[in-house]
Amino acid sequence: MSGTVAAVDLGATSGRVVLGHAGPGELRMRELARFPNGPVRVRGSLHWNVLELHRQVCAALELAAREADPVSVGIDSWAVDYALLRGGRMLGTPHHYRDERTKAAVADVHSVIGPAELYEVNGLQHLPFNTIFQLAADRRSGLLAAAERMLLLPDLLAYWLTGEQVAERTNASTTGLLDVRTAEWSESLAARLGHDRGLLPPLVSPGERIGALDTGVPVTAVGSHDTASAVVAVPARDESFAYISCGTWSLVGVELERPLLSEAGRAANFTNELGVDGRIRYLHNVMGLWLLTECVAEWERTGPPVDLPALLAAAAEVPAGSVAEFDADDPRFLAPGDMPARITAWLTEHDRPVPRDRAEFTRCILESLASAYAESVARLEILTGRALSAVHVVGGGARNELLCRLTAERTGRPVVAGPVEATALGNVLVQARAAGLLTGGLESLRALVRSTAEPRTYRPGEVRAR
């Protein structure tokens, strides 16, 4: 038995809808629609244009119904961002996580519940845009007082499609309000922060049915946090792997059976997020290819379009060791803006040479990211006590040959690059299993990915010295 599902995969810069055809020994995908996504600045604040996302998704699903008659629809997106609802209607446009409104709100939360106590319950690394802090910002503004319900963005779209208000667990685990041990909302945290019981919707797990479209097609919960879906599609053979889900953000982690809530992990800013089938994604967020895309955006603001393949080829020709590195995790790089100027400022402050041209800037960024990845992998081994034999790079960064080679060099481990479309693929796999098109656990799903994908392996020592 084989069949087709529709996967809605929303990223921070673009969204797409793909058709996935799956069955025993069979897995393939076809992109049906792709559309831009990005922040909208309104009077100094960053927001998401969720109504346009909804319009694009609906148009693509209508096309999917005409072309393939899918047996299920699943939705994934980035984490932490949400809409507040009253009477089933949005109270304003959802904020973008890069908006700077949470600066004071972090202190508001920590004055009630300290960082160590928070980590003991939710297991999350401290990021100033986590949902728990965004809600505190909404309380400061008075908006939260009018709200009856919070819906994370993939759950918001599922509600508009089905009329059902739920929270999918992998994404809910990024809010800071979920107890990572029980995989349920922490009523204690919510009460201490003054949140009404009804604010947080009922929880569902990947593979559960949320509801149905007007046509009767089921909407199935997947790993709605895009990284949770991406990790499903890592083509690993055993547990001795690290993964880097590499896109706008780079999430460097391992998969565990249970949360790891050590003080050492908290101090190193490692997070415990829920994965598919109850697994734990133990990882560290690195700033990611956002650094390069913001540099390209700045260069294009003042000049002609940048040819990215040519830029990466020029960066590969920059002599090894000739550019300085910077701390890719420095919070100054979080907000949109003039990224080349910020990198220049960091290097100047630390008495390091500034790149002379765009190729050197690009090499500087990729070298810095590779070093950040290597540091995270080394810490993972120490924190988990697990020897890691390989690093799997999935997502858009798997296409970046120079970054993959540098990562192999820095980590001292083979880097297995691909699949590029891991997030959509993981979305498809969970839906297909729920629909009875596939069977088995994550290891079986990953074996199918290995048999149908063609990842490329980079080994240490392959970076050419010039």
Backbone torsions as a table, in degrees:
resi	resn	phi	psi	omega
1	MET	NA	130.6	174.4
2	SER	-136.6	163.3	-179.1
3	GLY	-168.2	-178.1	-174.2
4	THR	-121.1	139.1	173.8
5	VAL	-124.7	159.6	178.0
6	ALA	-110.8	124.7	-180.0
7	ALA	-110.0	120.9	174.0
8	VAL	-95.0	117.7	-174.6
9	ASP	-124.6	108.3	-174.9
10	LEU	-108.7	123.0	177.2
11	GLY	-111.6	174.6	-174.8
12	ALA	-72.3	-14.7	178.1
13	THR	-120.1	-20.0	179.1
14	SER	-156.8	160.8	174.6
15	GLY	-126.4	157.7	175.3
16	ARG	-152.6	162.6	173.4
17	VAL	-125.1	127.4	-179.3
18	VAL	-120.9	152.7	171.4
19	LEU	-100.6	127.7	178.2
20	GLY	-115.6	126.6	178.7
21	HIS	-107.2	125.3	-173.9
22	ALA	-139.9	152.4	175.7
23	GLY	-177.1	179.8	-180.0
24	PRO	-54.4	118.0	-179.5
25	GLY	71.1	12.8	-172.8
26	GLU	-133.6	128.3	177.9
27	LEU	-158.9	116.8	176.0
28	ARG	-150.1	157.3	-177.2
29	MET	-133.3	153.1	174.8
30	ARG	-139.7	127.2	178.5
31	GLU	-74.1	128.3	-178.2
32	LEU	-99.2	-37.4	-178.1
33	ALA	-154.1	146.1	174.6
34	ARG	-137.7	140.9	-177.0
35	PHE	-148.4	151.1	-178.0
36	PRO	-71.9	153.8	173.5
37	ASN	-144.8	146.4	180.0
38	GLY	179.2	170.5	-177.2
39	PRO	-72.3	150.2	173.0
40	VAL	-116.7	122.4	-178.8
41	ARG	-92.4	123.7	179.5
42	VAL	-127.4	112.5	179.1
43	ARG	47.6	47.9	173.7
44	GLY	87.2	-5.2	179.9
45	SER	-111.0	147.3	178.6
46	LEU	-97.6	132.9	-179.5
47	HIS	-133.4	164.2	172.4
48	TRP	-100.3	140.1	177.8
49	ASN	-87.6	73.1	-172.7
50	VAL	-70.2	-27.4	178.0
51	LEU	-67.1	-37.8	176.4
52	GLU	-68.5	-38.6	175.4
53	LEU	-59.4	-43.8	179.1
54	HIS	-61.2	-43.4	179.8
55	ARG	-60.9	-45.2	-179.3
56	GLN	-65.0	-41.6	179.7
57	VAL	-63.4	-44.9	179.9
58	CYS	-61.7	-41.9	179.1
59	ALA	-62.9	-41.3	-179.4
60	ALA	-68.5	-37.1	179.4
61	LEU	-69.6	-32.3	174.2
62	GLU	-64.2	-40.2	177.4
63	LEU	-66.0	-40.4	179.1
64	ALA	-60.9	-40.6	-179.9
65	ALA	-63.0	-37.0	180.0
66	ARG	-72.9	-35.6	-171.5
67	GLU	-91.5	-31.6	-168.3
68	ALA	-138.0	-11.4	-178.9
69	ASP	50.4	61.9	-176.1
70	PRO	-63.9	150.6	-179.2
71	VAL	-91.8	-4.9	-179.3
72	SER	-164.3	157.7	173.8
73	VAL	-128.9	137.5	175.6
74	GLY	-134.1	150.0	-174.1
75	ILE	-128.4	130.0	169.6
76	ASP	-130.1	158.0	177.0
77	SER	-157.7	-174.1	172.7
78	TRP	-67.5	172.3	-173.1
79	ALA	-97.6	178.3	164.9
80	VAL	69.9	-30.5	-175.6
81	ASP	-83.8	154.2	-168.6
82	TYR	-157.0	168.7	169.6
83	ALA	-117.1	146.4	171.7
84	LEU	-97.8	136.5	-176.3
85	LEU	-124.0	150.4	169.3
86	ARG	-140.3	127.8	-176.7
87	GLY	60.5	27.4	179.6
88	GLY	81.0	3.5	-178.9
89	ARG	-115.2	147.1	-179.1
90	MET	-67.3	140.1	171.3
91	LEU	-100.1	83.0	-179.5
92	GLY	87.7	173.1	-177.6
93	THR	-90.8	133.0	-177.3
94	PRO	-56.4	139.0	176.7
95	HIS	-76.2	152.8	172.9
96	HIS	-83.7	139.8	-177.4
97	TYR	-62.7	-18.7	178.1
98	ARG	-84.8	-2.0	172.8
99	ASP	-64.3	145.8	-171.3
100	GLU	-95.2	21.6	-174.5
101	ARG	-73.3	-11.5	-172.8
102	THR	-91.6	2.4	-175.4
103	LYS	-55.2	-50.3	179.6
104	ALA	-76.9	-27.5	-175.5
105	ALA	-68.3	-30.0	177.6
106	VAL	-58.7	-45.3	179.2
107	ALA	-64.5	-34.8	178.2
108	ASP	-59.9	-45.3	-179.6
109	VAL	-68.3	-45.4	-176.2
110	HIS	-69.1	-19.6	175.5
111	SER	-72.8	-19.7	179.0
112	VAL	-98.6	-42.9	-177.5
113	ILE	-136.0	115.9	-176.9
114	GLY	-68.3	160.7	-177.5
115	PRO	-56.9	-41.6	-178.3
116	ALA	-66.1	-40.7	179.6
117	GLU	-68.0	-39.6	176.2
118	LEU	-58.5	-45.9	-177.3
119	TYR	-63.6	-35.7	179.9
120	GLU	-62.6	-28.6	180.0
121	VAL	-94.1	-53.0	-171.7
122	ASN	-97.0	-15.9	175.8
123	GLY	68.3	15.2	-173.4
124	LEU	-94.7	141.2	169.7
125	GLN	-64.2	152.8	179.8
126	HIS	-77.7	118.2	170.4
127	LEU	-131.3	129.2	-171.8
128	PRO	-65.6	-12.5	-179.1
129	PHE	-102.0	5.6	176.5
130	ASN	-53.5	149.8	-174.2
131	THR	-53.4	-38.5	-177.9
132	ILE	-57.5	-33.9	178.7
133	PHE	-83.0	-35.3	176.5
134	GLN	-62.8	-39.5	177.9
135	LEU	-64.4	-35.9	176.4
136	ALA	-64.5	-35.8	175.9
137	ALA	-65.7	-39.1	176.9
138	ASP	-66.4	-32.1	176.4
139	ARG	-67.6	-41.1	178.2
140	ARG	-59.4	-38.7	-177.2
141	SER	-79.7	-13.1	-177.1
142	GLY	92.3	-7.7	-176.5
143	LEU	-68.6	-36.8	-175.7
144	LEU	-63.7	-30.5	-178.3
145	ALA	-62.0	-25.5	-178.5
146	ALA	-91.3	-6.9	-171.7
147	ALA	-87.4	144.1	172.8
148	GLU	-105.6	-24.5	-172.8
149	ARG	-152.3	143.7	172.2
150	MET	-111.4	132.6	175.1
151	LEU	-127.7	122.6	172.1
152	LEU	-61.9	157.7	-166.5
153	LEU	-61.3	-42.7	176.2
154	PRO	-65.3	-31.5	177.1
155	ASP	-71.5	-31.4	175.8
156	LEU	-63.5	-46.5	179.4
157	LEU	-65.1	-38.8	177.4
158	ALA	-62.9	-37.7	177.6
159	TYR	-64.0	-45.2	179.4
160	TRP	-63.1	-29.8	-179.1
161	LEU	-83.6	-28.2	-171.8
162	THR	-122.4	-20.5	-173.9
163	GLY	84.1	2.8	-178.6
164	GLU	-103.8	130.3	179.1
165	GLN	-103.0	111.0	179.9
166	VAL	-138.7	171.8	172.1
167	ALA	-128.2	122.8	178.8
168	GLU	-81.2	137.6	-165.9
169	ARG	-64.6	-38.0	-176.4
170	THR	-64.4	-37.8	178.5
171	ASN	-78.0	-37.2	177.5
172	ALA	-59.3	-29.3	-179.0
173	SER	-69.8	-11.0	177.4
174	THR	-91.5	-3.9	-174.4
175	THR	-77.9	-26.4	-172.5
176	GLY	91.8	-1.0	-177.9
177	LEU	-111.8	3.5	178.6
178	LEU	-100.6	137.4	174.1
179	ASP	-78.5	113.5	-172.6
180	VAL	-68.9	-20.6	179.1
181	ARG	-77.3	-38.7	-175.5
182	THR	-99.1	-14.3	-175.0
183	ALA	60.1	29.6	175.3
184	GLU	-123.9	159.9	175.3
185	TRP	-57.9	139.9	175.0
186	SER	-84.7	103.0	179.8
187	GLU	-64.2	-30.9	179.7
188	SER	-66.1	-48.9	178.7
189	LEU	-60.9	-46.3	-177.9
190	ALA	-60.5	-43.5	-178.1
191	ALA	-66.2	-43.2	-178.3
192	ARG	-65.4	-27.6	178.3
193	LEU	-91.2	1.9	174.4
194	GLY	82.7	19.5	-179.4
195	HIS	-87.4	132.2	175.7
196	ASP	-64.6	149.6	-178.6
197	ARG	-57.3	-35.6	-176.2
198	GLY	-75.5	-10.1	-177.4
199	LEU	-62.7	-37.3	-175.1
200	LEU	-97.5	122.4	-173.3
201	PRO	-77.0	167.1	175.8
202	PRO	-58.3	145.7	-176.9
203	LEU	-92.7	144.7	171.5
204	VAL	-131.0	159.0	180.0
205	SER	-110.0	157.7	176.7
206	PRO	-53.9	133.7	-178.1
207	GLY	101.3	-16.9	178.5
208	GLU	-81.4	149.7	176.4
209	ARG	-79.0	130.1	176.5
210	ILE	-87.7	-46.9	-177.1
211	GLY	178.4	-150.8	-178.2
212	ALA	-145.3	152.3	171.1
213	LEU	-67.7	169.0	176.3
214	ASP	-59.2	-25.5	179.4
215	THR	-79.7	-7.0	-177.9
216	GLY	94.5	-6.8	178.8
217	VAL	-68.5	129.0	-179.1
218	PRO	-66.1	143.5	167.2
219	VAL	-102.5	118.3	-173.5
220	THR	-105.3	135.6	173.8
221	ALA	-68.8	131.3	174.4
222	VAL	-117.5	-171.1	168.0
223	GLY	-70.0	90.3	-169.0
224	SER	-74.2	-16.7	164.7
225	HIS	-76.6	122.8	-171.3
226	ASP	-55.1	-33.7	178.8
227	THR	-67.7	-35.5	176.8
228	ALA	-61.0	-41.2	176.4
229	SER	-67.4	-41.6	-178.6
230	ALA	-61.1	-40.0	-177.7
231	VAL	-66.6	-30.4	175.6
232	VAL	-56.7	-36.6	-173.3
233	ALA	-94.0	11.4	174.7
234	VAL	-70.4	120.9	-173.2
235	PRO	-82.5	50.2	-176.4
236	ALA	-82.0	152.0	-179.8
237	ARG	-95.5	-24.8	-179.3
238	ASP	-150.3	-172.6	-174.0
239	GLU	-85.5	-0.9	-173.9
240	SER	-87.3	38.8	-178.0
241	PHE	-120.6	150.5	164.4
242	ALA	-105.9	153.6	176.3
243	TYR	-124.1	150.9	169.6
244	ILE	-126.3	107.4	173.3
245	SER	-84.4	103.5	-161.3
246	CYS	-112.1	108.6	176.3
247	GLY	-151.1	-132.3	175.3
248	THR	-53.4	-44.9	169.5
249	TRP	-106.2	157.3	170.8
250	SER	-117.2	117.1	-179.4
251	LEU	-106.7	114.1	-172.9
252	VAL	-106.4	116.2	-174.3
253	GLY	-159.6	-174.6	173.2
254	VAL	-131.8	170.4	177.5
255	GLU	-107.7	129.4	-178.9
256	LEU	-121.0	162.4	176.8
257	GLU	-84.1	-24.7	-178.3
258	ARG	-147.5	158.2	-177.7
259	PRO	-65.0	151.4	176.9
260	LEU	-117.1	107.0	-169.3
261	LEU	-113.5	37.6	-178.2
262	SER	-72.7	154.5	175.5
263	GLU	-64.2	-33.9	178.0
264	ALA	-62.4	-39.6	178.2
265	GLY	-66.6	-40.4	177.5
266	ARG	-63.4	-44.5	-178.8
267	ALA	-63.0	-32.9	179.1
268	ALA	-85.4	0.8	177.5
269	ASN	63.1	46.3	172.8
270	PHE	-99.2	145.2	-171.8
271	THR	-116.3	152.7	174.2
272	ASN	-113.8	108.3	177.6
273	GLU	-118.8	149.3	-178.6
274	LEU	-74.2	143.7	174.5
275	GLY	-115.6	-175.0	177.8
276	VAL	-70.1	146.9	-179.4
277	ASP	60.9	31.8	175.3
278	GLY	74.8	7.4	177.6
279	ARG	-71.3	162.1	176.0
280	ILE	-109.1	128.9	172.6
281	ARG	-93.6	103.0	-178.7
282	TYR	-97.1	111.6	-167.0
283	LEU	-152.8	168.9	174.5
284	HIS	-126.0	134.1	177.0
285	ASN	-83.0	124.4	172.4
286	VAL	-109.5	147.1	-170.8
287	MET	-53.9	-33.2	169.8
288	GLY	81.9	-166.5	-175.0
289	LEU	-71.7	-2.6	167.8
290	TRP	-50.1	-38.9	-178.7
291	LEU	-58.2	-43.8	-178.7
292	LEU	-76.1	-42.3	-178.1
293	THR	-64.1	-35.1	177.5
294	GLU	-71.1	-33.9	174.3
295	CYS	-63.9	-45.5	179.3
296	VAL	-61.2	-41.5	179.0
297	ALA	-60.9	-40.4	179.4
298	GLU	-67.7	-42.3	178.6
299	TRP	-63.7	-37.2	-179.9
300	GLU	-74.5	-22.2	176.0
301	ARG	-67.4	-26.2	-175.8
302	THR	-114.6	6.5	-177.5
303	GLY	-162.4	-168.5	-177.8
304	PRO	-72.3	167.8	177.7
305	PRO	-56.3	145.2	-179.2
306	VAL	-91.1	130.8	174.1
307	ASP	-85.2	99.0	-172.5
308	LEU	-63.6	-45.1	177.5
309	PRO	-57.7	-40.2	178.8
310	ALA	-67.1	-37.4	178.7
311	LEU	-64.7	-43.5	179.3
312	LEU	-66.5	-36.6	176.7
313	ALA	-64.2	-40.2	177.3
314	ALA	-66.4	-37.7	178.3
315	ALA	-63.6	-34.7	178.9
316	ALA	-66.7	-23.0	179.5
317	GLU	-85.3	-11.1	178.3
318	VAL	-66.6	129.7	-176.7
319	PRO	-57.1	135.6	178.3
320	ALA	-57.7	135.3	177.6
321	GLY	80.0	3.9	-176.5
322	SER	-91.9	-9.0	178.9
323	VAL	-117.2	150.5	177.2
324	ALA	-79.9	163.8	175.0
325	GLU	-113.2	158.4	177.2
326	PHE	-130.1	170.3	-179.8
327	ASP	-80.9	103.6	-176.8
328	ALA	-68.0	-12.4	-179.8
329	ASP	-95.7	2.4	-179.3
330	ASP	-61.4	127.6	-176.3
331	PRO	-63.2	-14.3	178.4
332	ARG	-63.2	-18.6	-177.2
333	PHE	-90.9	3.5	-173.9
334	LEU	-73.2	-45.8	-173.2
335	ALA	-79.7	154.4	174.2
336	PRO	-63.3	156.1	177.8
337	GLY	147.9	-161.2	-175.0
338	ASP	-76.8	87.9	-175.8
339	MET	-68.1	-39.9	177.1
340	PRO	-58.2	-37.6	179.1
341	ALA	-67.2	-37.6	-179.8
342	ARG	-68.7	-42.3	178.0
343	ILE	-63.8	-41.9	177.0
344	THR	-58.8	-43.9	-179.8
345	ALA	-62.9	-42.8	179.9
346	TRP	-61.4	-47.3	-178.3
347	LEU	-64.2	-40.8	179.7
348	THR	-63.5	-44.7	179.5
349	GLU	-61.5	-29.7	-178.0
350	HIS	-100.9	14.9	174.6
351	ASP	56.1	46.1	177.7
352	ARG	-120.1	150.1	-176.1
353	PRO	-65.3	142.5	-179.6
354	VAL	-91.8	137.1	177.2
355	PRO	-54.6	145.6	-175.6
356	ARG	-91.5	-20.5	-178.3
357	ASP	-151.3	-178.3	-175.0
358	ARG	-67.3	-36.0	178.6
359	ALA	-62.9	-42.7	178.6
360	GLU	-68.0	-37.9	175.8
361	PHE	-59.0	-45.4	-178.9
362	THR	-63.8	-44.0	178.4
363	ARG	-63.4	-40.5	177.8
364	CYS	-58.6	-45.0	180.0
365	ILE	-64.0	-47.8	-176.4
366	LEU	-67.9	-38.1	175.8
367	GLU	-62.9	-41.5	-179.0
368	SER	-66.3	-40.9	177.2
369	LEU	-64.5	-44.3	-179.8
370	ALA	-60.4	-39.5	177.6
371	SER	-66.7	-39.2	177.1
372	ALA	-64.1	-39.7	176.6
373	TYR	-61.5	-46.0	-177.6
374	ALA	-62.7	-39.9	177.6
375	GLU	-63.4	-41.1	179.3
376	SER	-65.7	-41.6	179.4
377	VAL	-64.1	-42.9	178.8
378	ALA	-62.0	-41.3	178.9
379	ARG	-68.0	-34.8	177.4
380	LEU	-59.6	-42.5	179.1
381	GLU	-62.1	-42.2	-179.6
382	ILE	-67.4	-46.2	-174.5
383	LEU	-70.3	-36.4	-176.7
384	THR	-95.4	-17.4	-174.9
385	GLY	69.3	20.4	-177.2
386	ARG	-109.9	129.2	175.3
387	ALA	-77.5	128.5	-176.3
388	LEU	-107.2	120.9	-172.4
389	SER	-94.5	-20.4	-177.2
390	ALA	-152.6	158.5	176.5
391	VAL	-119.4	122.1	177.0
392	HIS	-97.3	122.8	175.4
393	VAL	-104.6	118.8	178.6
394	VAL	-122.5	161.7	-177.2
395	GLY	94.1	-171.4	-175.0
396	GLY	-58.2	-32.1	-179.7
397	GLY	-64.5	-17.8	177.9
398	ALA	-65.2	-20.0	177.1
399	ARG	-79.1	-17.9	-172.9
400	ASN	-85.2	93.6	-174.0
401	GLU	-59.9	-42.8	-178.7
402	LEU	-63.9	-43.3	179.8
403	LEU	-63.1	-41.6	179.4
404	CYS	-64.8	-41.5	178.9
405	ARG	-65.0	-43.2	179.3
406	LEU	-64.9	-36.5	179.0
407	THR	-66.4	-41.4	175.3
408	ALA	-60.5	-42.1	-179.2
409	GLU	-64.7	-46.5	-175.8
410	ARG	-70.7	-39.5	-177.1
411	THR	-81.9	-20.4	-176.4
412	GLY	70.9	24.3	-177.8
413	ARG	-135.2	153.6	173.6
414	PRO	-61.9	140.2	175.4
415	VAL	-108.3	121.0	177.7
416	VAL	-100.6	112.6	-172.2
417	ALA	-100.7	120.7	176.9
418	GLY	117.9	158.5	7.2
419	PRO	-78.5	149.1	177.5
420	VAL	-66.0	-39.2	-176.6
421	GLU	-93.1	41.0	-173.3
422	ALA	-61.6	-39.3	-176.9
423	THR	-63.3	-51.3	178.7
424	ALA	-63.2	-36.2	-179.4
425	LEU	-65.5	-43.8	177.3
426	GLY	-63.3	-38.8	174.8
427	ASN	-57.4	-48.4	-179.6
428	VAL	-62.0	-44.1	-176.1
429	LEU	-61.8	-43.9	-179.3
430	VAL	-66.0	-42.5	177.0
431	GLN	-62.7	-44.5	-176.9
432	ALA	-62.6	-38.9	178.0
433	ARG	-67.3	-41.7	179.2
434	ALA	-63.3	-32.0	-179.1
435	ALA	-84.5	-1.1	179.7
436	GLY	83.4	9.0	178.6
437	LEU	-79.1	-26.6	177.5
438	LEU	-131.6	161.2	176.7
439	THR	-135.0	167.3	174.0
440	GLY	101.2	173.3	179.8
441	GLY	-86.4	-168.7	-178.0
442	LEU	-59.4	-36.5	-178.6
443	GLU	-63.4	-37.8	177.2
444	SER	-67.5	-41.2	178.3
445	LEU	-63.8	-40.3	179.4
446	ARG	-68.4	-34.0	176.0
447	ALA	-62.9	-37.1	177.0
448	LEU	-65.9	-40.0	176.7
449	VAL	-61.4	-44.1	-179.9
450	ARG	-60.2	-37.0	-175.4
451	SER	-80.0	-14.2	-176.1
452	THR	-117.6	-10.2	179.5
453	ALA	-109.2	167.8	-179.7
454	GLU	-131.0	72.8	178.0
455	PRO	-66.6	157.0	179.2
456	ARG	-110.5	138.6	-178.8
457	THR	-106.1	131.0	174.6
458	TYR	-112.0	135.2	-176.7
459	ARG	-115.6	150.3	178.0
460	PRO	-55.8	144.8	178.6
461	GLY	93.0	-0.6	-178.2
462	GLU	-92.3	-7.8	176.5
463	VAL	-72.7	123.6	-176.8
464	ARG	-72.2	131.1	173.8
465	ALA	-84.7	131.0	-177.0
466	ARG	-116.3	NA	NA
